Amino acid sequence: MRKSINITSLFILFFAVNCFAQNNLRDSLITKGINQIYSIKFPEAEKTFNSLKKNFPNDPAGNFFLAMIDWWRILLNTTVEKYDDEFIDKLNFIISMCDSILEKKPDNVNALFFKGGAIGFRGRLRALRFSWLKAADDGRNALPIVEKVLKLDPNNNDAIFGMGIYNYYASILPDKYPILKPFMIFMPSTDKEEGIKQVKRTAEKGKYAKYEANYFLMLIYFSDENKPFLANNYARILTKAFPDNPVFEKWEGRITAKLGNSLRASEIFKDILLKGIEKFMGYGDDITKREAVYYIADRYWKENKIDSSKIFFQNCIDYSAKIDKDKTSGFYINALIYLGMINDVQNNRKAAIEYYNKVLDLDEYKQSHDLAEKYLETPYKK
């Protein structure tokens, strides 16, 4: 009898140790792969998540995080849509995979979590492409899944991120996009401040979505709440953890410029420009270079280094000529105004007038027409 008990105990111990080892392997692969994605090391991340799929073939995690590599390829240059269809196909496969698991085990938290995540990211892409109604529909479908995850696992600090995103954006988007107002009538009431609180919980305690939550807090405080000092805190967290992520680094540069620290902003954008020259992944596209040369030019202007400023503002115009299609960018219009002002400072009045007139030929951007008309009437003096 004692021998039987000992064998049973050994079996239980072996099973527990094996489960612990398996969970450790799974978590270590996911954490490693997530860090590789944010470090823009996509081939390495693919290798890591393919290993995750091989070791855990019935777990949707491997497929989900492989799709996240495509999401970051999209984020590196959101004007390029060549990854969209493949990304959607991968998300739909994940949803189908999770549904197969949930048919047998309706309360499988892992399958619910990744199904909700896949629907949520499909909605994010649709919002990025201004397909607001489809994006809102994805939000509607993802919400009860996230709620169920939290009911089954109240301490899931990653799932609460989905609730936070819903609470915040469902509170502010209908005012920005009135087309959503009729749709939101059928959705649960929201609390913007509770949403921020929930996203902060993930940023502080999240297992997989920690950095994604920090990214959203940065965007929320900068783009929606107009609190750049708070946004900068999250930007610094992200760039410290992932110094070679062009999305994070550009946001830190923009926020720093907004705060009025043009010297620090120019240093950030010089680093970005140098990484583009050295062919760092995600730094070499013309959109990134244009933004970098603009902020570098702005700093040279403030330092009264007129010749250097003129060169970089002209670079900004050259990049804009290649990038801008149907709509003229603010970078282009501002660069024209600055070049007009620079030529006035250099007593090249004829050239200055040409730049101001070019501004008036374009759609107004902020106060561009007022400035152009002002300096056409009276030459700019620095």
Backbone torsions as a table, in degrees:
resi	resn	phi	psi	omega
1	MET	NA	-45.9	179.8
2	ARG	-62.6	-38.6	179.3
3	LYS	-62.8	-41.2	179.2
4	SER	-63.3	-42.3	178.8
5	ILE	-63.1	-41.5	-179.5
6	ASN	-63.9	-41.5	179.0
7	ILE	-63.7	-43.1	178.3
8	THR	-62.1	-43.0	179.7
9	SER	-62.7	-41.6	178.9
10	LEU	-63.9	-39.5	179.1
11	PHE	-63.6	-45.2	178.7
12	ILE	-61.7	-42.9	179.8
13	LEU	-63.0	-44.1	179.0
14	PHE	-61.3	-43.3	179.9
15	PHE	-62.4	-43.6	-179.1
16	ALA	-64.0	-44.9	179.7
17	VAL	-63.6	-41.4	179.8
18	ASN	-63.6	-43.3	177.9
19	CYS	-62.8	-41.1	179.1
20	PHE	-63.0	-42.5	179.9
21	ALA	-65.5	-41.4	179.6
22	GLN	-63.7	-43.3	179.3
23	ASN	-64.4	-39.7	177.9
24	ASN	-63.4	-42.7	178.9
25	LEU	-62.7	-46.4	-179.7
26	ARG	-59.7	-50.0	-177.7
27	ASP	-64.8	-39.1	-179.0
28	SER	-67.2	-37.5	177.6
29	LEU	-67.3	-42.7	179.7
30	ILE	-63.8	-47.3	-179.7
31	THR	-61.7	-44.0	178.5
32	LYS	-60.7	-46.6	-178.5
33	GLY	-66.2	-40.2	177.8
34	ILE	-60.7	-45.4	178.9
35	ASN	-62.4	-35.2	177.6
36	GLN	-68.1	-38.1	177.0
37	ILE	-62.2	-50.5	-178.5
38	TYR	-66.2	-23.3	175.8
39	SER	-86.1	4.4	179.1
40	ILE	58.5	39.3	174.2
41	LYS	-107.6	73.1	-171.4
42	PHE	-66.6	-43.0	177.6
43	PRO	-59.5	-40.5	178.8
44	GLU	-65.8	-40.5	179.0
45	ALA	-64.3	-40.6	178.0
46	GLU	-60.7	-41.8	178.9
47	LYS	-63.0	-42.9	-178.9
48	THR	-63.9	-46.2	-175.8
49	PHE	-77.3	-24.6	171.1
50	ASN	-68.2	-34.4	174.4
51	SER	-65.7	-39.4	176.3
52	LEU	-60.6	-44.4	178.2
53	LYS	-62.1	-40.7	-178.4
54	LYS	-65.5	-42.7	-177.9
55	ASN	-77.7	-27.3	-177.9
56	PHE	-134.0	70.7	-172.2
57	PRO	-64.0	-23.6	-178.6
58	ASN	-96.4	4.7	-179.6
59	ASP	-97.1	125.3	-179.9
60	PRO	-69.6	-8.0	-176.1
61	ALA	-58.0	-44.7	-178.2
62	GLY	-59.5	-47.6	178.9
63	ASN	-65.4	-38.6	-179.2
64	PHE	-61.6	-48.0	-176.4
65	PHE	-74.7	-26.2	170.9
66	LEU	-63.8	-37.5	176.0
67	ALA	-65.6	-32.3	179.8
68	MET	-66.0	-24.5	174.1
69	ILE	-63.8	-43.1	176.7
70	ASP	-63.7	-38.3	178.5
71	TRP	-59.4	-41.1	180.0
72	TRP	-74.6	-27.9	171.2
73	ARG	-62.6	-37.5	177.5
74	ILE	-67.3	-44.5	-177.2
75	LEU	-64.4	-29.1	-179.1
76	LEU	-62.5	-30.9	175.8
77	ASN	-152.7	91.8	-172.4
78	THR	-69.5	-10.6	177.6
79	THR	-78.7	-16.2	179.8
80	VAL	-92.6	126.4	-175.3
81	GLU	-110.7	13.3	-173.9
82	LYS	-70.1	-18.4	179.3
83	TYR	-93.7	-7.0	-171.4
84	ASP	-59.9	-51.5	-174.1
85	ASP	-63.4	-43.0	179.7
86	GLU	-64.9	-38.9	178.6
87	PHE	-61.9	-47.2	178.9
88	ILE	-61.7	-42.0	179.3
89	ASP	-60.3	-41.9	-179.8
90	LYS	-66.3	-40.6	178.8
91	LEU	-64.8	-42.2	178.8
92	ASN	-63.7	-35.9	176.7
93	PHE	-64.9	-41.8	179.1
94	ILE	-62.2	-43.3	179.0
95	ILE	-60.3	-44.0	179.0
96	SER	-64.3	-41.3	178.8
97	MET	-62.0	-43.9	179.3
98	CYS	-66.2	-39.1	178.1
99	ASP	-60.5	-38.2	179.0
100	SER	-63.3	-39.3	177.7
101	ILE	-68.0	-42.1	-175.2
102	LEU	-72.1	-22.2	175.3
103	GLU	-62.5	-35.0	-179.5
104	LYS	-91.9	-35.5	-178.3
105	LYS	-132.6	85.5	-174.9
106	PRO	-59.5	-22.4	-178.1
107	ASP	-104.5	22.1	178.3
108	ASN	-71.3	106.1	-173.9
109	VAL	-61.9	-40.0	-178.5
110	ASN	-61.6	-46.2	179.9
111	ALA	-66.5	-40.3	177.5
112	LEU	-62.3	-43.3	-178.0
113	PHE	-60.8	-48.5	-176.0
114	PHE	-76.9	-27.2	173.4
115	LYS	-66.3	-46.8	177.2
116	GLY	-60.4	-40.1	178.5
117	GLY	-64.5	-41.7	-179.9
118	ALA	-64.8	-43.4	177.6
119	ILE	-64.5	-40.0	179.5
120	GLY	-62.2	-43.1	179.7
121	PHE	-71.5	-31.0	173.4
122	ARG	-62.3	-40.2	176.4
123	GLY	-65.1	-36.4	179.0
124	ARG	-64.7	-40.7	177.7
125	LEU	-65.2	-42.9	-179.9
126	ARG	-63.7	-37.6	175.9
127	ALA	-65.8	-40.4	178.0
128	LEU	-59.6	-33.5	179.9
129	ARG	-94.4	13.7	175.9
130	PHE	63.0	25.9	173.6
131	SER	-93.3	73.7	-166.8
132	TRP	-66.0	-40.7	-177.2
133	LEU	-66.7	-41.4	177.2
134	LYS	-66.4	-37.9	178.5
135	ALA	-64.2	-43.4	179.1
136	ALA	-64.3	-36.5	178.6
137	ASP	-65.2	-39.2	175.5
138	ASP	-63.3	-40.1	176.8
139	GLY	-61.5	-41.1	178.6
140	ARG	-62.4	-40.6	-178.9
141	ASN	-74.5	-32.5	-178.0
142	ALA	-76.3	-31.5	-172.6
143	LEU	-57.0	-52.3	-179.3
144	PRO	-64.2	-26.3	177.4
145	ILE	-68.0	-45.4	178.7
146	VAL	-64.0	-40.2	178.7
147	GLU	-61.4	-38.9	179.6
148	LYS	-67.8	-40.3	177.2
149	VAL	-57.7	-45.2	-177.6
150	LEU	-70.6	-29.6	175.4
151	LYS	-67.9	-41.4	179.6
152	LEU	-76.9	-31.4	-176.0
153	ASP	-138.6	77.1	-173.8
154	PRO	-60.5	-21.7	-177.8
155	ASN	-94.4	14.3	180.0
156	ASN	-76.8	99.8	-175.3
157	ASN	-75.9	-9.3	174.7
158	ASP	-88.4	-40.7	-179.1
159	ALA	-65.0	-32.5	-179.5
160	ILE	-62.5	-22.2	177.1
161	PHE	-60.0	-42.1	178.7
162	GLY	-61.8	-40.5	177.5
163	MET	-65.4	-39.2	-179.8
164	GLY	-64.4	-43.2	178.2
165	ILE	-61.9	-43.2	178.5
166	TYR	-62.6	-50.5	-176.9
167	ASN	-58.9	-39.7	-177.7
168	TYR	-73.5	-55.4	-171.7
169	TYR	-74.2	-29.6	175.9
170	ALA	-68.1	-19.6	177.1
171	SER	-81.0	-33.7	-172.4
172	ILE	-105.2	-28.1	-172.6
173	LEU	-67.6	-36.9	179.8
174	PRO	-58.5	-31.8	176.8
175	ASP	-73.3	-33.4	178.6
176	LYS	-77.0	-35.8	-177.0
177	TYR	-128.9	87.7	-175.4
178	PRO	-55.2	-22.8	179.2
179	ILE	-59.2	-22.5	-178.1
180	LEU	-84.0	-16.1	-173.2
181	LYS	-57.8	-47.9	178.8
182	PRO	-61.0	-34.7	-178.7
183	PHE	-66.9	-37.3	-174.2
184	MET	-73.5	-13.0	178.2
185	ILE	-58.2	-33.9	-175.4
186	PHE	-90.6	2.2	-178.7
187	MET	-100.2	156.1	178.2
188	PRO	-61.5	151.7	177.8
189	SER	-63.4	154.8	-173.5
190	THR	-125.7	164.8	179.7
191	ASP	-138.4	108.2	-175.4
192	LYS	-60.3	-45.5	-177.8
193	GLU	-67.4	-36.0	175.8
194	GLU	-64.7	-37.3	177.3
195	GLY	-59.7	-46.8	178.3
196	ILE	-61.7	-41.6	179.4
197	LYS	-60.7	-40.7	-179.4
198	GLN	-69.0	-40.6	177.9
199	VAL	-64.9	-37.7	177.6
200	LYS	-63.2	-36.5	178.3
201	ARG	-60.6	-42.6	178.0
202	THR	-67.7	-40.3	-179.9
203	ALA	-60.2	-33.4	-177.4
204	GLU	-88.8	-35.1	-169.8
205	LYS	-124.7	-1.1	-175.5
206	GLY	-64.4	151.0	-180.0
207	LYS	-93.1	-51.0	-178.0
208	TYR	-107.2	-29.8	-171.9
209	ALA	-103.8	14.7	-176.1
210	LYS	-56.1	-51.5	-175.8
211	TYR	-74.6	-30.6	176.3
212	GLU	-64.2	-37.6	177.6
213	ALA	-66.7	-40.6	176.2
214	ASN	-61.8	-39.7	178.6
215	TYR	-61.7	-44.8	179.9
216	PHE	-67.0	-38.3	178.1
217	LEU	-63.5	-38.7	175.1
218	MET	-59.1	-47.7	-179.1
219	LEU	-66.6	-42.3	-179.5
220	ILE	-59.7	-49.2	-176.1
221	TYR	-71.7	-29.3	-179.8
222	PHE	-85.3	-52.3	-170.3
223	SER	-85.9	-32.1	-173.5
224	ASP	-108.8	-37.9	-176.3
225	GLU	-96.4	-9.9	-178.7
226	ASN	53.1	49.7	177.3
227	LYS	-126.4	73.8	-173.2
228	PRO	-63.1	-27.7	178.9
229	PHE	-64.4	-42.7	177.2
230	LEU	-68.3	-41.0	178.6
231	ALA	-58.7	-37.7	-177.5
232	ASN	-64.6	-32.1	178.4
233	ASN	-59.8	-43.4	-178.4
234	TYR	-75.4	-33.7	176.0
235	ALA	-61.6	-40.9	-179.5
236	ARG	-67.5	-37.9	176.4
237	ILE	-58.8	-45.0	-176.1
238	LEU	-69.4	-45.0	-177.6
239	THR	-73.0	-27.0	175.7
240	LYS	-68.4	-40.9	-179.5
241	ALA	-74.6	-34.6	-175.4
242	PHE	-135.8	76.2	-173.4
243	PRO	-66.1	-16.3	-178.6
244	ASP	-109.9	26.7	174.7
245	ASN	-96.2	111.8	-174.2
246	PRO	-65.8	-31.0	179.3
247	VAL	-66.3	-48.2	179.2
248	PHE	-64.7	-41.6	-176.4
249	GLU	-67.9	-39.7	177.5
250	LYS	-63.8	-40.2	178.7
251	TRP	-65.0	-39.4	177.1
252	GLU	-62.8	-39.7	178.5
253	GLY	-63.4	-44.8	179.6
254	ARG	-62.6	-45.6	-178.2
255	ILE	-64.6	-41.5	178.8
256	THR	-62.1	-40.5	176.8
257	ALA	-63.9	-40.9	178.3
258	LYS	-61.1	-34.6	179.3
259	LEU	-75.2	-6.3	177.4
260	GLY	91.7	4.6	179.3
261	ASN	-92.3	76.2	-175.4
262	SER	-67.3	-28.5	178.9
263	LEU	-65.7	-50.0	179.6
264	ARG	-65.2	-39.3	178.5
265	ALA	-61.0	-42.0	-179.5
266	SER	-66.9	-34.8	177.3
267	GLU	-64.4	-42.1	178.1
268	ILE	-62.4	-45.5	-176.4
269	PHE	-74.7	-25.2	171.6
270	LYS	-66.7	-39.3	176.7
271	ASP	-63.6	-41.4	178.4
272	ILE	-62.8	-44.9	-179.8
273	LEU	-64.1	-41.6	178.8
274	LEU	-63.6	-41.0	178.4
275	LYS	-65.0	-32.9	175.1
276	GLY	-65.1	-42.6	178.2
277	ILE	-63.2	-37.2	-179.3
278	GLU	-85.1	5.8	173.8
279	LYS	63.8	38.5	169.9
280	PHE	-66.5	142.9	-177.7
281	MET	-58.8	125.6	175.5
282	GLY	88.5	-3.4	-176.5
283	TYR	-103.1	-8.2	-168.1
284	GLY	-96.5	0.4	-176.9
285	ASP	-78.4	158.2	-175.5
286	ASP	-65.3	-31.3	179.5
287	ILE	-64.2	-43.9	178.3
288	THR	-65.9	-42.4	-180.0
289	LYS	-64.7	-40.1	180.0
290	ARG	-61.2	-45.8	179.7
291	GLU	-62.1	-41.2	-179.3
292	ALA	-63.1	-48.7	-176.6
293	VAL	-66.8	-29.7	178.9
294	TYR	-63.8	-49.3	-176.9
295	TYR	-71.7	-30.2	174.3
296	ILE	-66.9	-43.3	177.6
297	ALA	-60.5	-41.5	-179.7
298	ASP	-60.4	-41.0	178.8
299	ARG	-67.8	-42.5	177.3
300	TYR	-60.1	-37.8	177.8
301	TRP	-62.0	-44.7	-180.0
302	LYS	-67.2	-27.7	178.3
303	GLU	-86.4	2.4	-179.5
304	ASN	65.6	25.5	174.0
305	LYS	-93.1	77.1	-167.0
306	ILE	-63.2	-44.6	-177.2
307	ASP	-63.1	-43.5	178.7
308	SER	-65.3	-42.4	178.5
309	SER	-59.8	-42.0	-179.4
310	LYS	-61.9	-41.0	-179.9
311	ILE	-63.0	-45.4	-175.8
312	PHE	-74.1	-34.7	175.1
313	PHE	-66.5	-35.3	176.0
314	GLN	-66.2	-38.2	175.0
315	ASN	-59.3	-40.0	178.6
316	CYS	-60.8	-42.7	178.0
317	ILE	-65.3	-40.7	179.9
318	ASP	-63.1	-43.5	177.5
319	TYR	-65.0	-40.0	-179.8
320	SER	-62.0	-36.3	179.0
321	ALA	-60.7	-30.9	179.1
322	LYS	-85.7	-29.0	-172.3
323	ILE	-91.1	-50.9	-171.4
324	ASP	-65.4	131.2	-179.7
325	LYS	-113.4	-94.8	-176.1
326	ASP	-76.5	-28.2	-175.4
327	LYS	-125.9	131.8	179.0
328	THR	-76.6	136.0	-175.9
329	SER	-83.3	158.5	174.2
330	GLY	-64.4	-32.3	176.9
331	PHE	-58.2	-45.7	-177.5
332	TYR	-64.7	-47.5	-177.4
333	ILE	-64.8	-45.2	178.7
334	ASN	-63.1	-39.6	179.0
335	ALA	-63.2	-38.7	176.2
336	LEU	-61.1	-44.5	179.2
337	ILE	-61.9	-46.4	179.7
338	TYR	-61.1	-41.0	179.6
339	LEU	-66.4	-34.0	173.2
340	GLY	-62.9	-45.6	179.4
341	MET	-63.5	-41.6	179.4
342	ILE	-62.0	-44.1	179.4
343	ASN	-66.3	-32.4	173.4
344	ASP	-63.8	-43.9	178.7
345	VAL	-61.2	-34.7	-179.3
346	GLN	-88.4	9.7	179.0
347	ASN	61.6	29.3	173.4
348	ASN	-100.0	69.4	-170.7
349	ARG	-62.0	-39.2	-178.6
350	LYS	-61.6	-44.1	178.6
351	ALA	-66.3	-39.3	179.5
352	ALA	-60.5	-44.0	-179.9
353	ILE	-61.4	-38.9	178.8
354	GLU	-61.9	-41.8	179.0
355	TYR	-66.2	-43.7	179.6
356	TYR	-63.1	-39.3	178.9
357	ASN	-67.2	-34.1	176.1
358	LYS	-62.2	-38.6	179.0
359	VAL	-63.0	-42.2	-179.2
360	LEU	-68.4	-22.5	177.8
361	ASP	-78.0	-11.0	-177.4
362	LEU	-104.3	164.1	173.8
363	ASP	-60.5	147.9	-177.7
364	GLU	-70.0	138.0	175.1
365	TYR	-123.6	111.3	-174.0
366	LYS	56.0	-113.5	-178.0
367	GLN	-111.8	31.8	-173.5
368	SER	-62.0	-42.0	-178.7
369	HIS	-67.8	-40.6	179.0
370	ASP	-60.4	-44.4	-179.9
371	LEU	-65.8	-44.9	-179.5
372	ALA	-61.0	-44.3	179.2
373	GLU	-65.7	-37.7	178.6
374	LYS	-61.4	-45.1	-175.8
375	TYR	-83.5	-15.3	170.5
376	LEU	-72.3	-34.7	-179.8
377	GLU	-77.6	-42.6	-178.8
378	THR	-133.6	119.6	-179.5
379	PRO	-54.3	142.6	179.8
380	TYR	-68.7	140.3	173.8
381	LYS	-127.0	126.7	-177.4
382	LYS	-79.0	NA	NA
